[in-house]
Amino acid sequence: MSTVIEQAVEARLVAAAPRMPTIPATLHYDRRDPFAVRMSFPAPATLEGVEVYWTFARELLTDGVERAVGDGDVRVRPYGFDRTVVEFHAPEGTAIVHIRTGELRRFLRRTTALVPVGQEHHHVDLDQDLAELMRDAC
C-alpha cells in the first residue's frame, strides 16, 4: 500500500481584477508525516516562476471546510455552496484561492483511510525524527 496520496485540484486565484483564472494545484499527504498536508503550485502559476508549496495541518483543512479556522500563515473557511477559501499569508503578500469543497472532502477521505484521525501518532517515528534533528544540529 502506498504511503503517499496526491490529488490534483482546480484552484481559482482571487485577484483584484474581476477575472478569476484557474490555476493547477496538487494536494499531498504522506503517512510518514501524518499530521501535515502540503499544497503545491507549479512554477508557471507563481509570481516567482518556481514551484511553491505550503505545508500545514491536516486538521486545519478538515475543520476549514466546515468553519473558518487559522490565524497564522494559512487560513481556511467555507465559501458559498461548494467552495472553500484557502488563504496563504507571506511577507510578500497574500494569495487567496477557491477550491471545490467536494474535491477537498474527497482528498480528506483518502487521507483518513490511510491514517485515521486520532491515529496519527502510530505513524510517527520519533527515534528517526530525533536522529535527524541531532544530525542537523551538528
C-alpha positions as CSV (number, residue, x, y, z in Angstrom):
1,M,0.0,0.0,0.0
2,S,1.3,3.4,-0.9
3,T,2.1,5.8,1.9
4,V,1.6,8.9,-0.2
5,I,-1.6,10.4,-1.6
6,E,-1.5,13.1,-4.3
7,Q,-4.6,14.7,-5.8
8,A,-4.7,17.5,-8.4
9,V,-7.3,20.2,-7.7
10,E,-8.5,23.2,-9.6
11,A,-7.9,26.4,-7.7
12,R,-9.3,29.8,-8.7
13,L,-7.0,32.6,-7.7
14,V,-8.8,35.6,-6.3
15,A,-7.2,38.7,-7.8
16,A,-8.0,42.4,-7.8
17,A,-9.4,42.1,-11.3
18,P,-12.9,40.6,-11.6
19,R,-11.4,37.7,-13.6
20,M,-10.5,34.6,-11.6
21,P,-8.1,32.5,-13.6
22,T,-7.9,28.8,-12.8
23,I,-4.5,27.5,-11.6
24,P,-3.4,23.9,-11.1
25,A,-2.6,22.8,-7.6
26,T,-1.8,19.5,-6.0
27,L,-2.6,18.3,-2.5
28,H,-0.1,15.9,-1.0
29,Y,-0.4,13.7,2.1
30,D,2.4,11.3,3.3
31,R,1.7,8.8,6.1
32,R,5.3,9.4,7.3
33,D,4.2,12.9,8.2
34,P,0.7,12.1,9.3
35,F,-0.3,15.5,10.8
36,A,0.5,17.5,7.7
37,V,-0.9,18.3,4.3
38,R,1.1,20.0,1.5
39,M,-0.4,22.1,-1.3
40,S,1.8,22.9,-4.2
41,F,1.5,25.2,-7.1
42,P,3.7,24.7,-10.3
43,A,6.2,27.2,-11.4
44,P,4.1,28.7,-14.3
45,A,1.3,29.5,-11.7
46,T,3.6,31.5,-9.4
47,L,4.9,35.1,-9.5
48,E,8.5,33.8,-8.8
49,G,8.4,31.3,-11.6
50,V,9.3,28.4,-9.3
51,E,7.2,25.7,-7.7
52,V,5.7,26.9,-4.4
53,Y,4.4,24.7,-1.7
54,W,2.8,25.3,1.7
55,T,2.7,22.7,4.4
56,F,0.0,22.9,7.1
57,A,-2.0,20.8,9.5
58,R,-4.4,18.3,8.0
59,E,-6.8,19.3,10.9
60,L,-6.8,22.9,9.5
61,L,-8.1,21.7,6.2
62,T,-10.6,19.2,7.8
63,D,-12.0,21.9,10.1
64,G,-11.8,24.7,7.4
65,V,-14.3,23.0,5.1
66,E,-16.9,23.4,7.9
67,R,-16.0,26.7,9.6
68,A,-13.4,29.5,9.5
69,V,-10.1,28.4,11.1
70,G,-6.5,29.5,11.2
71,D,-4.9,32.7,12.4
72,G,-1.4,32.2,11.1
73,D,0.1,31.9,7.6
74,V,-2.7,29.6,6.3
75,R,-6.4,30.2,6.9
76,V,-9.3,28.2,5.6
77,R,-13.0,28.8,5.5
78,P,-16.1,27.7,3.7
79,Y,-17.4,30.0,0.9
80,G,-20.9,29.6,-0.7
81,F,-22.4,26.3,-1.5
82,D,-19.4,24.2,-2.7
83,R,-16.3,26.3,-2.3
84,T,-13.6,26.5,0.3
85,V,-11.2,29.5,0.6
86,V,-7.6,28.9,1.4
87,E,-5.5,32.0,2.2
88,F,-1.8,31.9,2.2
89,H,-0.1,34.8,4.0
90,A,3.6,35.6,3.4
91,P,5.7,38.7,3.8
92,E,5.5,39.2,0.1
93,G,1.7,39.3,0.2
94,T,-1.4,37.2,0.4
95,A,-2.7,34.6,-2.1
96,I,-6.3,33.6,-1.8
97,V,-7.7,30.6,-3.7
98,H,-11.1,29.0,-4.0
99,I,-11.2,25.2,-4.3
100,R,-14.3,23.0,-4.7
101,T,-15.2,21.7,-1.3
102,G,-16.1,18.3,-2.8
103,E,-12.5,17.9,-4.1
104,L,-11.2,18.7,-0.6
105,R,-13.6,16.3,1.0
106,R,-12.5,13.5,-1.4
107,F,-8.8,14.2,-0.6
108,L,-9.5,14.2,3.1
109,R,-11.5,10.9,2.9
110,R,-8.5,9.3,1.2
111,T,-6.1,10.6,3.9
112,T,-8.4,9.3,6.6
113,A,-8.5,5.9,5.0
114,L,-4.7,5.9,5.1
115,V,-4.3,7.3,8.6
116,P,-7.5,7.7,10.6
117,V,-7.9,10.9,12.6
118,G,-6.6,10.3,16.1
119,Q,-4.2,7.5,15.0
120,E,-1.5,9.8,13.5
121,H,0.8,9.1,16.5
122,H,1.1,5.5,15.4
123,H,2.8,6.6,12.2
124,V,5.4,8.9,13.7
125,D,8.9,7.5,14.1
126,L,10.2,9.6,17.0
127,D,13.6,7.8,17.0
128,Q,14.2,8.7,13.4
129,D,12.9,12.2,13.8
130,L,15.2,12.8,16.8
131,A,18.2,11.3,14.9
132,E,17.5,13.7,12.0
133,L,17.3,16.7,14.4
134,M,20.5,15.7,16.1
135,R,22.3,15.3,12.7
136,D,21.1,18.7,11.6
137,A,22.3,20.3,14.8
138,C,25.9,19.1,14.3
